[in-house]
């Protein structure tokens, strides 16, 4: 076992100046667009049916290669992670997702 910390993952942006957040006012509403709502509904359905957990989805999102990760929007990352997980679990074939 080593005492060295692992290198930061793609999603690990803490302290990176180009990714600093701007303040959000508590009463600002930013609901997801229709695509985001559908992806979130899919996540909820798959979670409630026991086909996936949020932790599994997060693992798949964090495994997206860095160039792709930064090119995708928030809910696009979710969908990419969900898709990868469903293929991994044999729920759907990768060819059917293309």
N, C-alpha and C positions, 0 to 999 in steps of 0.2 A: 504494500500500500504506500502511496506517495502523499506528501503533504501539499503538493502543488495543486492550486485551483485549476479546474478545467478552463479552457479558453471560453470567452463569452459566445453564446449561441446567436444566431441571426436575429432573434427577437429581443435579445438582451441589449437594450439601447440606453440604459441608464448612464447619464453623464455625457453622452455623445451630443455635442453642441448643435449639430444640424437636426437633431430630432427632439429638441426641447418643445414642450407643450405650451400652448398659449392658455391663459386662464379662461375658464368657462363659468359663466354666471349660473347660479343655481336654478334660476327660472328660465334659462334658455332651453327651448325644446328643440331637439334634433332627432326626430324619429327617423328610423331607417326608411329608405325608399322601398318600393314594392319588391325589388329583388332581395333586399336585406330582410324584409318581413317573411318572404318565402323561405329563405335559407334558415332563419331562426325557427320557423314553424317546422321545417324538416328536422332540425336539431332536437326540438322538443318531442316530436313524434318518435324519433329513433331512441331518444333517451328514455321516454316513458315506456316504450316497448321492450326495453332491456337490450337493445342492439348495440348501444354505445354509451359511454360515460363522457362527461366533459373532460376528464383527465385524458382519456384516449384521444379525443378530438384534438386537445391541446398538443399532445405528443406529435400527432401527425402534422399539425400546423407548424410546429417548431422544426419539423424535419424538411420543410420546403426549402430547397436551395436558395441561398441568399439573393441572387439576381431576380429569381421569380418572386420571392417573398416581398421584395421592395417594389416590384412592378404591379402586384396585385392590391386591390382594395381590401378593406377590412372583411366584408362578407364574402368576397372572392376567396380569401384565405380560408375562411370557415368552410366554404363549399369544397375547396381543394382538399382540406383535411378530412372532411366527412367522406368524400369520395374515396380517398386513399384508404381510409379505415374500412369502408364497406367492401372494397376489393380485398384488403388484407384478411378480412373475416370470411370471405367467400359469399357474401350476400349478393354481390353483383360482379359481373365480369368486366374487366377493364375495357374490353372492346365495345361493350354496350354504352360506355360513357363518352365515347368519342363522337 
